[in-house]
Amino acid sequence: MSTDAWLVVVDMQNVFAHDSPWASPDYETASVGIRRLMPAFGNRVVFTRYVAPAEPRGAWVPYFAQWPFALVPAGDPLYAFTPEIEGLAAGRPVVTRESFGKWGLELKAALHGASEIVLTGVSTDCCVLSTALPAADDGVHVLVPTDACAGASAADHQRALDAMALYAPLIELTTVDDLLG
């Protein structure tokens, strides 16, 4: 990992934790890994948030017909960071998007042109994967600590990691210990 790499913490929100239909059973594992990594990055940490579109269009219409619980305003507690993450995010850049993938102009601006990111969070098989692929395609080296991410299930987590491994060396799988070592 380069000394100017940024930590990107993807969607550590109530909607992906605890009793939500989208909850990751390994959310706490990802949270512990993220908290272990944060001190190594100092001010080079960006958080992201997913929020539902105010008015779904296109493919989002049938999607939210299937998941109506998530069609709430951006300020709803469902889309708040979980308590252990909220304090960590305070005073840091937060990129909020109405898409699972967070790679775009807002995140690129928050990263100040970084050429390498450490991508963590939930869900490995959705928002993390949807962020990793376009970042790598944009020429950013993406390191994914497998123990600082969590999927919708252990099998979904592994399938997403396997897909990202296909993009080596643009995307590299690693662990929190390896990054901190």
N, C-alpha and C positions, 0 to 999 in steps of 0.2 A: 504494500500500500504506500502510495506517495504521501509526502508530508503535507501536501495541499489538498488531499482528498476531502470531500464533504460527506457527511452522514445525512442520508435522506430517510426519514421515518414516515412510513406510509400508513395513514388511516387507522391509527390506534385509538379508535372511537368506540363509544357504547354500542353502536350498531353492529360491531364485529366482536363484541365481548359479551360475556355473561348469558342472559336469557333471550337474546335476540335470535330470530330464525336464521340470521347470517353469522351467528357466533362461531368463532374458531375454538375448538376444544383445547388448542395449545396456545391460546392468546397469552397466557401468563408466561409461558416459555419465551415467547418473542419479547414480551415486556422486560423480562429479566435480562435477556441478551442486549437489548437496546440500552437499558440503564447501565450495563457494564461498559458498553462502547462509548457512551456520551462523553465521559471525561477526556478521552483521547482526542476528541475533535474540537474542544474549546468552543469558539463561536461559529465553527463551520458545521452547523446543524440546521436542517430545514425540516419542518413537519408538513404533512399534507392532510387534507380532509376531503372525504367524499360527501357530497350532498346531492339529493335528488333534484332533478330539474323542476322548476316551478310549474311548468306545463310540458309534460312529456310529448315528444314528437317521434315520428318514424318508428323504429324498432323498440324504442323505450315505451310506447303505448302498451303493447302486449306484455312487455317485461313487467311493468308496474301493475298490470292486471293480475299477474301471477304473485307479485310481492307488494300488495297495497299498504302493508304496515310501514313501508319505507318511504311512502310518498307524503312526507311531512316537510314543513318549511326548514330552511337551512339552520335556523336558530333553535330548533327543537332539541331537547336534551339527548335524543337518539343520536344526533350528529356531533355531540360534544365529545371532547377527548375524555377518556376514562380518568378518574381522579389521580392515579399515579403518574399519568402522562401529562395531564393539564399543567401541573407545576413545572415540569421539565420544558414544556413548550412556551411558557410565559416569557415574553421578551424576545422570542426567536421568530424568524420568518415562518409564516404559515401560508401554504398555497391551497386554496379551496377550489375544487373543480366539480362540475356536474358530469364527470366521466370517470370510469374506473382507472384508466391510465392517467397518470399525473404529468407525464412528459409534455412540455409545451413551453410557450414563451414565458409564462409566469415562473415556472420552476427553473428554467434556464437563467432567468434574470436573478433569481434568489441565490443561485449557485455561483454567480459572478464569473462565469466562463470556465468553471472547473472542468478538467479533462478526465477526472476520475471521481466516481461516487461509490459509497458503500450503501447499498439499498436494503432496508429492513422493513418489517411491519407485517400487515395483514391485508389481504389474504394472499398467500403465495400464489395461489392458482387463479387469482383475479387481478387485484390492483397492483401487486408487486410485479407479476409477469407482464401486465399491460403497461407498466412503466419501464421495466428493464429493456424490453425489445426495442422500442423507439429510441431510447437513450443510446443504446449500443449502435443502432442504425445511424444515429446522428454523430457517431464517432467518440462517444464517451465510454471510457473503460468502466465497467460495472462489476463490482465485487458484491456477492450475495452471501452473507453469513447465514448458513442454513439454520443455525440455532438462534437467530434473531428474527426469524420469519415464522409464520404459522398459516396453515391452510384450512380450508373448510373441513378437512379430515386429514389424517396422516397419509392416506393414499393420494389424495388430491395434492397435498404439499409435495410429495415425492414426484408425482407426475409433472408438476410445474418445474421442479428443480431439474428433472431429466430433460425437459424441453429447453430450459435455459442453458444447460450444459452443452447442448448442441451448438451454441453460439460462441464457444471458446475459440480464441482467447478474448473476444469482445466482452463476453460475460464469463466471470469465473466464480465458481462456488468455493466457499471457504467456511471457516468457523470463527466465532468470537475469539477463542483462544489463539488461533493462528494470527488474527489481525492484531491482537494486543501483544503477541509475543514478539 
